[in-house]
C-alpha cells in the first residue's frame, strides 16, 4: 500500500513538514495531524512504533527531537496487500540518512528554513506514495545540479 | 511590501500564542493577496514559497493556486520549480484549475532539460486526473522508452498514476514492462515492480467489475510469464554480495527485495505453477537473509507473508511460521508486533479456508508448527507494551483448540489478573467463549468459570454471569455440589466487590443449598498423559450446617456496598433455601430465613419489598397458613377497611394452594431463559444455547405466555383460579392507625403478561399493607367478589372513591393494557408527603412490569414543571406537586425520560379522582 502522508514533527508537536499523497481536506488534515501526533508523542520508548488510527497504519520513528511519521491506508479486507511496517521503518531511516548527508546533520531548523528544499528532496524519493529512489547519491546529485541551475538565474526569494 | 520567507518564519516562531500566530498569518495573507491582485510578478515566486509554509501550518491558501500555474509557465527554472512544488502541495486533484496546467505539463515533459521533464513527470505522478491521464499518457510512455534512467523511473510511477486513473488503458500497456525489467538501474527496477503491482491490482479490479475471473486475465497471464525473470532478479540480489550503491547494513537493496516479494505474492496467489517457480527462491530468501538488522527482518517479514499468501509447499510454510516464532523471541517490540499480527492473520485465513471442507495438510502442519511457539506467545502477555499484549491475546484466542484449552485458559486467567480493568470485561467474554467451545468436561468448565468470576466478577458481563449459572445447572448433580461448595468458599474469601461472583454464588446456594449440608470430596482420575505435573490431589469440602450457609449469604447482603440486584437474588435464594431446608429439621436456620425474608417487607426498594412480601406469603402458603383473607363478602368499602381485618390470620388454605406454592418454591428460577437465549444467539451465535434439562423449561409452558419466568408468572399460571387471593398483613399489625400525613402511595400497574401477576404494596410507617393476588386474566371468570380488580376494563378506569380511607395503601391490578396507546397513570397529590422508592432494575423481566412510585426529593424531575418522574417501560406514573402546571405547559413541550429515551408527553387527561389523588392518563 502506498504512503498516504508523511509528517515531520518536533517534540512540541509542531508540524515542520507535511506531505500528503492522497487528498484530505484542510480541516481533516489538521484534525488528523494533531490526533496522530498526540498519539505518537505520548508513546514511550518501550512501545512499538506502530499505531493504527482511523483506518491508517501509522509508522513513526524518533530522531532526537524530531518525529518522522508515515501513514498508509489499511486495506479494507486486511489481506490484499498488507503494509510492510518494518520496510517502512527502514525507509524512514533511509530518508533521514539522505537528509543528513544533504544538510550535514539535519535538525529542525534546517527543515523549517529550507522547507521547499526538503520537499524537493522528498519528491526525489517518494512520488504519489511510492518509493522512487533509495540511493543517497542518486537523490542528491540531481538536487545539487538543480541547485546550480537555480544559481544561474539569480534567486529571488528568501 | 510583504515579508521575506525567512522573516515570516522567524516572526511565526516568535509568536507566543496561537492568536498571535493567526494575526501574523492573516496580515501576511492579505499582503500576498494584494500582491497577487496587483500582478507583482517579481514576488510571485517568493509568495508561493510563503504559501507553502502557511499551508503546512494549516491556513487556507487556495488563493495561491493560480499563481502556481503562472509560475510553471515561466521560462525560468527556479520559478518553474517552486511552481510545480506549489502545485503538488496546494492543489487537490479536484481543483478545476488543474486542467489549465495540462499544456504546460506536456511542454515541460518534452523539454530538453531533464530536470524540467522530471518535475513535470513528478507532478503528473502526484496529481493527474483521469482526463489529464488520458491526454498525457502517450507522452509519459515515450519516457518509458527514453534513454535517461532519471526520467524512466519517474515515468514509471507517473504511468502507474495514469493507469490508476484510467483503468481501461491497462491492457495496451502490458508488453512494455519486459524491457524495463531488464534495466540496470535500481531506481527504475523498484518503480517498475511497483508499477506492475499496481497494474495487477487494477487489472483484477477491472476483471471483477466485468464479472470475469481475476486470475485468468490476459494481463495476469502476461505477467505470469515474467515470473522466472522476477525470480532471477531476486536471486541476483541475494547472491550479488556487497554492492555499495544500494547496500543497507550488508543487504543489497532491501526495498527492491520487499517490492519484488510483494509482486510475487500477487502473482503466486491461487496459481500452482507460479508458486512452484517461486518456492526455491523464497526458501533461499527465508534461510539466507540475515536477521540481525531491521532491513533483513523487513525482507523476512515480507517473505513470510508471500509464503503464506501463495500456494507454497508445507515445508516452506513451516519455515515461515518458524521465522515468525524467531521474531517473537526478538527483543525489538516492532518485530514482535508484526510477528503476532502476521500469525493471527495466518490463523484466521487458515480457519477461513479450512472452514467447511477438510483442512488441507499444509494448514495442519503450519498450525502444528504454530503450536510449538505457544509458550512464546504466552510470554508476550507479560510484555510491558500494551499493544503487544493485546495482539498476543488476540492470537492466543485464535490458537485455542481442544488439546491446549486447559493450559491456555489458565494463561488467560493469569492475564486477567494483571490486565487493566477496562479490558477485563472483554477478556471475560472471550474466556467464556473459549471455555464454551473447547471445554473437555463439565467440572473443568465450571471450575474455570468460577475462577474467572473470582478474579473479575466485577467486570464480567451479565451474559457471562447468567451463562455460568446455566452451565452449573446443566451439569450433573455431582458438579452441583462441587460448584456450590466452591462458590461458598469463594464468596467467603471475597470482599464483596466481585458482584458477578455474588450473583452466581447466591443463586447456586439457593438452588443447591441442601447439597452443602453434606461433605464433598473428589479425586481426579489420573490423566493418561503426564501433562499435569501435580499428582492427583483429592478435593474435599467440609459439610456446612444450615445456619452457616444462610450466614454466608447474610454476610453479603449486610455489606453496605452490596448492590440491590444481589439483594434481590439473595431474597429469592432465602425463599428457596427455606424449601430446601424444610425437612432438615433445623429450626434455627428456618427461623433465620423467615426473618431475613421479612426484613425487606418495609424496604425502600420496591422490588425488595415485593419479593419479601411475596416470598413470605408463599412460604406461609406452603405451610398451609393463610396470612390475611379478603373476605368474599367484602364489598368495595371493605377493600379499604381491610386493615381492620388484619388480625384474621391463621386460616388454612386449600391443599392445592399449598401444593402450588411448594411447587413454585422448588422450581423457582432466577435466570430469564428467553432473554438469555436471545442474547446468546446475538452474541455467541446460535446452537450454543444450553437447553433441555434446564429446570425452568418445565414450568415455562405452564405459565401462560411464559416469557417472564419469574415468580409472577408462576403465580399467575399455576395458582388455581379459584384460590382466594391470599393477602398478608404488612409490617405492623395495627392498621388504620397511621396518621394522614404518613401516607404511602404505591401503585402497581400490571401490563406485561397476559396472566396478571401479583402486586404488592406495603407501607413504611404505621400503615397496614396488604397484598392481593388477582385472578389470572387467562381464567375466564374473575372472582366477582374481588373488589380490587380495578383495572378490569382499560383504559377507562372506574375508581372507587371511598371518602376516608386515606391511610390505606392501594393495589391496583391491571388487565392487559391496550396495545397501541400507552396510557400512563399519574397520581397527583398536592399537599401530602409521598414516599417514593426508586425502582431501578436493569432486568428486562422487571422492566416489563411497571412499578411506580415517587418521592418529592427525587432528583429526576421534569425540566419544565419540576414534576418528579420515574422512568419505567411502557408506563409512567408521575406525581406532581404541581399538577396544574403540567396541564398548563402540557403537550409536546413536556417530556419524560423513558427507557433512557426522551419521550414527549402527547396528552394528559384527568382520569378520575380517587382517594383525594388525581389519577391521570398520559399518552406518550
Interface residues (C-beta under 8 A of the other chain):
Chain A: X15 X16 X17 X18 X19 X21 X23 X26 X29 X30 X33 X46 X47 X48 X49 X50 X78 X79 X80 X81 X82 X84 X85 X86 X87 X89 X90 X91 X93 X94 X112 X113 X115 X116 X119 X120 X123 X127 X128 X130 X131 X132 X133 X134 X135 X137 X138 X142 X145 X146 X149 X150 X152 X153 X155 X156 X157 X158
Chain B: X4 X5 X6 X9 X13 X42 X43 X45 X46 X49 X52 X53 X56 X57 X58 X60 X76 X77 X78 X81 X82 X85 X88 X89 X92 X93 X94 X113 X115 X118 X122 X125 X126 X150 X153 X154 X157 X158 X160 X161 X186 X187 X190 X191 X194 X197 X201 X245 X246 X248 X253 X254 X255 X258 X259 X262 X266 X294 X295 X297 X298 X301 X302 X305 X309 X333 X334 X335 X336 X337 X338 X345 X349 X384 X385 X386 X387 X388
